[in-house]
Amino acid sequence: MERTNEEGQGRVSASPKSTVHSPKSEGTLRVLFLGDVCAEPGRKAVEQELAGLRQRLDVDFVIANGENAAGGYGITPVIADGLLNAGVGCITTGDHAYDRKEVWEYLGTEPKILRPLNFPPQAPGRGYGIYDLRLPIVDSPALKIAVVNLQGRVFMKALDCPFRRALPALDEIRRETQVVFVDIHAEATAEKQAMGWFLDGRVSAVLGSHTHVQTADEAMLAGGTAYISDAGMCGSFDSVLGMSKDLSLRRMIEMVPVRLHPATGDVRINGVWVDVEPASGRALAIGRLSHPVTLAGNQTAAG
């Protein structure tokens, strides 16, 4: 049965303004998924604003894609710890997961950070995690939420098929919980949409990352799965995907392979919230978040 909004349409959307004021029903679980956290502006914004956003949105669990958190290239243990300490419950990654050598061992020891499930089996880290949480309701039972990290193959590195790798993992996960969130880190919108339809009714949400541009196609699919092609980016929007405009233009116009550095202006937090019925794992609603941020102390350093 397809979920509908008040006008009876099959797609449920929310503007950034209504997102902040969207109350959740009692007994439901609300999960906030943050788009790619890009460099210092993105991670400082999350560290500064997340506690307030969790309270305003009544969020129970937070997932953030952190693969660009270290200067736009990868993530380090120190940066990951900072995001976790700020209230992120699970960090997903993607094609930049191993950019920083110091994170390789950390990926194998810290259960709250993931690398794509369809990486080679011997690669450091894990492709999904199951996490305990409890709703802030008197006598509420303990709940579990699973997060699965997948990476697409179209216009990206050659990897195992994310569709085929997902199903055995879901069989294992459903022994413990019906609440399952999937980060599909992919370049092609078609591949993300295909994953949404493939997993519709099998998971609570299929949420896209990687492109750093928030899409306006959030929807409730027929089987009860929430979907969006890309949650966007946490970082500088006075930029090219979070990186310096001047350096990006030089690379594209002059074909000079300069290394890109993070931009600093117009910092925002992008993401989506999803409401879920805990017992069935069925999504009830999805809404976009675009939250402008003024960093404390007018921080301008990028890294």
C-alpha positions in Angstrom: 0.0 0.0 0.0 1.5 3.4 -1.0 1.6 6.0 1.6 0.0 9.4 0.6 0.0 12.9 1.8 -3.1 14.9 2.6 -3.8 15.7 -1.1 -3.7 11.9 -1.8 -0.6 12.0 -3.9 1.8 9.1 -3.7 4.9 11.2 -3.2 5.5 12.8 0.2 7.8 15.9 0.4 8.6 18.7 2.8 10.3 22.0 2.4 13.2 22.9 4.7 10.8 25.2 6.7 8.2 22.5 7.2 11.0 20.0 8.0 11.9 21.8 11.2 8.3 21.9 12.3 7.2 18.4 11.3 6.0 16.6 14.5 6.4 12.8 14.5 3.7 10.5 15.8 4.1 8.9 19.2 5.9 5.6 19.1 7.5 6.2 15.8 11.3 6.3 15.2 12.8 9.3 13.4 16.2 8.9 11.7 18.2 11.8 10.3 20.5 11.1 7.4 23.1 13.7 6.7 24.6 14.1 3.2 28.3 13.9 2.5 30.2 15.9 5.2 32.8 17.8 3.3 35.9 19.1 4.9 36.2 21.3 8.0 33.2 23.6 7.2 31.0 20.5 7.0 32.2 18.7 10.0 32.3 21.9 12.2 28.7 22.6 11.1 27.6 19.2 12.2 29.5 19.3 15.4 28.0 22.7 16.2 24.4 22.3 15.1 23.6 18.6 15.5 22.4 18.7 19.1 20.0 21.5 18.3 18.7 19.8 15.2 18.1 16.6 17.0 16.0 18.4 19.6 14.1 20.5 17.1 13.4 17.6 14.8 12.9 15.1 17.6 15.5 12.7 16.1 16.2 9.3 17.6 19.2 8.3 15.5 21.7 10.0 13.1 23.5 8.6 10.1 26.1 10.7 8.3 28.2 10.0 5.2 31.7 11.0 6.3 33.9 10.0 3.4 34.9 13.6 2.5 35.3 14.9 6.0 39.1 15.1 5.9 39.8 18.0 3.6 37.4 16.6 1.0 39.4 13.3 0.8 38.6 10.5 3.1 38.2 10.5 6.9 40.6 10.1 9.9 40.0 8.4 13.3 40.2 11.8 15.0 37.6 13.3 12.7 35.3 10.2 12.9 35.5 10.4 16.7 34.5 14.1 16.6 31.4 13.3 14.5 30.5 10.4 16.8 30.9 12.5 19.9 28.7 15.2 18.3 25.8 12.7 18.2 26.2 10.8 14.9 25.3 7.1 15.5 26.8 5.7 12.4 29.2 7.0 9.7 29.0 5.7 6.2 31.6 6.1 3.5 32.2 5.3 -0.2 34.9 5.5 -2.8 37.1 7.7 -0.6 36.9 5.3 2.3 40.6 4.4 2.2 42.1 7.8 1.1 43.6 8.2 4.6 45.9 5.3 5.5 45.5 6.0 9.3 41.8 5.0 9.1 42.3 1.5 7.7 42.8 -0.1 11.1 40.1 2.1 12.7 37.6 0.8 10.1 38.2 -2.7 11.4 37.9 -1.8 15.1 35.2 0.9 15.3 31.7 -0.6 14.6 30.1 2.8 14.1 31.9 3.5 10.9 31.2 1.5 7.7 32.7 1.0 4.3 30.7 -0.2 1.3 29.4 -3.8 1.7 30.4 -4.6 -1.9 34.1 -3.9 -1.4 36.2 -7.0 -1.5 35.5 -9.3 1.5 39.1 -8.9 2.8 39.1 -5.1 2.7 39.3 -3.4 6.1 36.1 -2.7 7.8 32.5 -3.9 7.6 29.6 -3.1 5.2 26.7 -2.9 7.7 26.1 -2.4 11.4 23.3 -3.0 13.9 22.9 -0.5 16.7 20.9 -0.3 19.9 18.6 2.6 20.7 15.7 3.4 22.9 12.8 5.8 22.2 12.3 8.5 24.8 9.0 7.0 25.9 8.3 5.5 29.3 8.7 1.7 29.3 9.6 1.7 25.6 11.3 -1.5 24.5 14.9 -1.6 23.3 15.1 -1.2 19.6 17.8 -2.0 17.0 18.5 -0.2 13.7 20.6 -1.5 10.9 22.6 0.6 8.5 23.9 -0.9 5.2 26.5 0.9 3.1 26.5 0.2 -0.6 28.5 1.7 -3.5 27.3 1.9 -7.1 29.3 0.8 -10.2 28.1 3.1 -13.0 30.9 5.6 -13.7 32.7 4.4 -10.6 35.3 1.7 -9.6 34.7 -1.9 -10.6 33.2 -3.6 -7.5 31.0 -6.6 -6.7 27.3 -6.1 -7.7 25.6 -4.0 -4.9 22.2 -5.6 -5.7 23.5 -9.2 -5.2 25.6 -8.3 -2.2 22.7 -6.6 -0.4 20.3 -9.6 -0.2 22.4 -12.0 1.9 23.2 -9.2 4.3 19.5 -8.3 4.7 18.7 -12.0 5.5 21.1 -11.8 8.4 20.0 -8.4 9.5 16.3 -9.3 9.7 17.0 -11.8 12.3 17.6 -8.9 14.6 15.6 -5.9 13.3 13.2 -4.8 10.6 14.5 -1.2 10.7 17.1 -1.0 7.9 18.6 2.1 6.3 20.6 1.9 3.2 23.2 4.5 2.0 23.6 3.9 -1.8 26.8 5.9 -2.6 26.6 6.2 -6.4 27.2 8.5 -9.3 24.2 7.6 -11.5 20.7 8.6 -10.5 19.4 5.6 -12.6 21.4 3.2 -10.5 20.2 4.7 -7.3 16.5 4.7 -8.4 16.9 1.0 -9.5 18.2 0.2 -6.0 15.2 2.0 -4.5 12.8 -0.2 -6.5 14.9 -3.3 -5.9 14.8 -2.9 -2.1 11.3 -1.4 -1.9 9.5 -3.4 0.9 12.7 -5.0 2.0 14.2 -2.0 3.9 13.0 1.2 5.6 14.9 3.6 3.4 17.2 3.8 0.4 19.1 7.1 0.6 21.5 8.3 -2.0 24.9 10.0 -1.4 28.0 11.0 -3.3 27.0 13.8 -5.7 26.8 16.5 -3.0 23.7 18.0 -4.7 20.4 17.5 -2.8 17.6 16.2 -5.1 13.9 17.0 -4.9 12.6 13.5 -5.6 12.0 12.3 -2.0 9.2 9.7 -2.1 7.4 7.0 -0.3 7.6 3.9 -2.6 4.8 1.4 -2.9 6.2 -1.2 -0.5 6.8 1.3 2.4 10.4 2.3 1.7 11.4 5.9 1.8 13.7 7.1 -1.0 15.8 10.0 -2.2 18.4 10.1 -5.0 20.8 12.3 -3.0 20.6 13.8 0.5 23.1 16.6 -0.5 26.1 17.9 1.3 27.2 19.4 4.6 29.8 22.0 3.8 30.4 25.1 1.8 27.9 25.9 -1.0 30.0 28.9 -2.3 31.9 26.2 -4.1 32.0 23.4 -6.6 30.7 20.5 -4.6 32.4 21.9 -1.5 35.7 22.7 -3.0 37.4 25.9 -4.2 35.7 27.4 -7.2 38.9 28.9 -8.6 40.8 25.7 -8.4 37.9 23.7 -9.8 37.6 26.1 -12.8 41.4 25.9 -13.4 41.2 22.1 -13.6 38.3 22.2 -16.0 39.4 25.0 -18.2 43.2 24.7 -18.2 43.3 20.9 -17.7 45.9 21.5 -15.0 45.8 18.7 -12.4 45.9 21.0 -9.3 44.8 19.5 -6.0 41.5 20.9 -4.9 41.1 22.5 -1.5 37.9 23.0 0.5 35.9 26.2 0.1 34.6 28.0 3.2 31.6 30.3 2.4 27.8 29.7 2.7 27.9 26.7 5.0 24.8 24.5 5.1 23.7 21.1 6.4 21.8 19.0 4.0 20.0 15.8 4.8 16.7 14.0 5.1 14.6 12.7 8.0 12.6 9.5 7.8 9.9 8.3 10.2 9.6 4.6 10.7 7.2 2.2 12.4 9.6 0.3 14.6 7.8 -3.1 14.7 7.4 -3.5 10.9 10.3 -1.3 9.7 7.9 0.4 7.3 8.6 4.1 6.6 5.8 6.5 7.3 7.2 9.8 6.0 10.3 11.5 4.6 11.3 15.1 4.4 14.3 17.1 3.2 16.5 19.3 5.4 18.6 22.3 4.3 19.9 24.2 7.3 22.1 27.3 6.9 25.0 27.6 9.4 27.0 30.4 10.8 30.1 28.8 12.3 31.0 30.0 15.8 33.9 32.4 15.8 33.5 32.9 12.1 35.7 30.0 11.3 37.3 30.2 7.9 40.0 27.6 8.0 39.5 24.7 5.6 40.9 21.2 5.9 
